[in-house]
């Protein structure tokens, strides 16, 4: 049988842990997790077999990040000929990043699921 002091120490340790969790507000680093990239206005989410937003307008020099939130692999592939960019297959949680240094309209699609399309407009 354990002593009352052992039980008290376990209770106090648990109590302190609960109080700390309730009293401390979640910091951006704690609460952001996967939502950090998604909340960035220069992030395109790949989810439910779509690119969202489907069209994104940005100034020259903007870095765009695509993040795959689907349970299926996807690519980010330029429709231009020759291709201006092409990602490898992105698994769930993977990202692809490209900086757009020149004005223009950049249409892209998923090479695995060609019905998935998007456009980056750089001004």
C-alpha positions in Angstrom: 0.0 0.0 0.0 1.3 3.4 -0.9 1.8 6.1 1.8 -0.6 9.1 2.0 2.4 11.3 1.0 2.9 9.5 -2.3 -0.8 9.9 -3.1 -0.6 13.6 -2.2 2.4 14.1 -4.4 0.6 12.5 -7.4 -2.4 14.6 -6.8 -0.4 17.8 -6.6 1.6 17.0 -9.7 -1.6 16.4 -11.6 -3.3 19.5 -10.2 -0.3 21.7 -11.2 -0.3 20.3 -14.7 -4.1 21.0 -15.1 -3.8 24.5 -13.7 -0.9 25.3 -16.0 -2.8 24.1 -19.1 -5.9 26.1 -18.1 -4.1 29.3 -17.0 -1.7 29.7 -19.9 -3.2 31.0 -23.1 -2.1 29.1 -26.2 0.8 30.8 -27.9 0.8 31.1 -31.7 3.4 28.4 -31.8 1.3 26.1 -29.7 -2.0 26.6 -31.4 -0.9 27.2 -35.0 0.5 23.8 -35.8 -0.8 22.9 -39.3 -2.9 26.0 -39.5 0.1 28.4 -39.7 0.7 27.7 -43.4 -3.0 27.6 -44.1 -3.7 31.0 -42.6 -0.9 32.7 -44.7 -2.5 34.6 -47.5 0.2 33.3 -49.9 -0.7 29.7 -49.2 -2.7 27.5 -51.5 -4.4 24.6 -49.7 -4.7 21.3 -51.6 -7.8 19.8 -50.1 -10.8 17.7 -51.3 -9.1 17.4 -54.7 -9.1 21.2 -55.2 -6.6 24.1 -55.0 -7.9 26.8 -52.7 -7.9 29.5 -53.6 -8.2 28.4 -57.2 -7.0 31.9 -58.3 -4.5 33.9 -56.3 -3.3 37.4 -57.3 0.1 38.5 -55.8 2.8 41.2 -56.3 6.0 40.3 -58.1 8.5 38.6 -55.7 5.9 36.8 -53.7 6.7 33.3 -52.4 3.7 30.9 -52.7 3.4 27.8 -50.6 1.2 24.9 -51.6 0.3 22.5 -48.8 -1.3 19.1 -49.3 -4.2 18.5 -46.8 -5.6 15.6 -48.8 -5.0 11.9 -48.0 -3.9 11.4 -51.6 -0.7 12.6 -53.3 -0.9 15.6 -55.6 1.4 17.7 -57.7 1.7 21.4 -58.6 2.6 21.4 -62.3 2.8 24.4 -64.6 0.6 24.2 -67.7 3.2 26.3 -69.7 5.2 24.7 -72.5 8.0 24.4 -71.5 7.0 23.9 -67.9 8.0 26.8 -65.6 7.7 24.7 -62.4 6.7 21.2 -61.3 6.6 19.7 -57.9 7.3 16.1 -57.0 4.2 14.2 -55.7 3.2 15.8 -52.4 2.0 13.4 -49.7 -0.3 14.6 -46.9 1.3 17.5 -45.1 4.0 18.1 -47.8 4.6 21.5 -49.2 5.9 23.0 -52.5 7.2 26.6 -52.5 7.9 28.8 -55.5 8.8 32.5 -55.7 7.2 34.4 -58.6 9.7 37.0 -59.8 8.0 38.1 -63.1 4.6 39.4 -63.8 2.2 37.1 -65.6 -0.5 34.5 -65.4 0.7 31.1 -64.2 -1.8 28.3 -64.8 -1.1 25.0 -63.1 -2.7 21.6 -62.4 -2.2 18.3 -60.6 -0.5 15.9 -63.0 -2.0 13.0 -61.0 -5.6 14.4 -61.1 -5.7 16.8 -64.2 -9.1 18.1 -63.3 -7.5 20.0 -60.4 -6.4 23.4 -61.7 -5.4 26.7 -60.4 -4.0 30.1 -61.4 -1.4 32.5 -59.9 -1.6 36.0 -61.3 1.5 38.1 -60.6 1.3 41.9 -61.0 
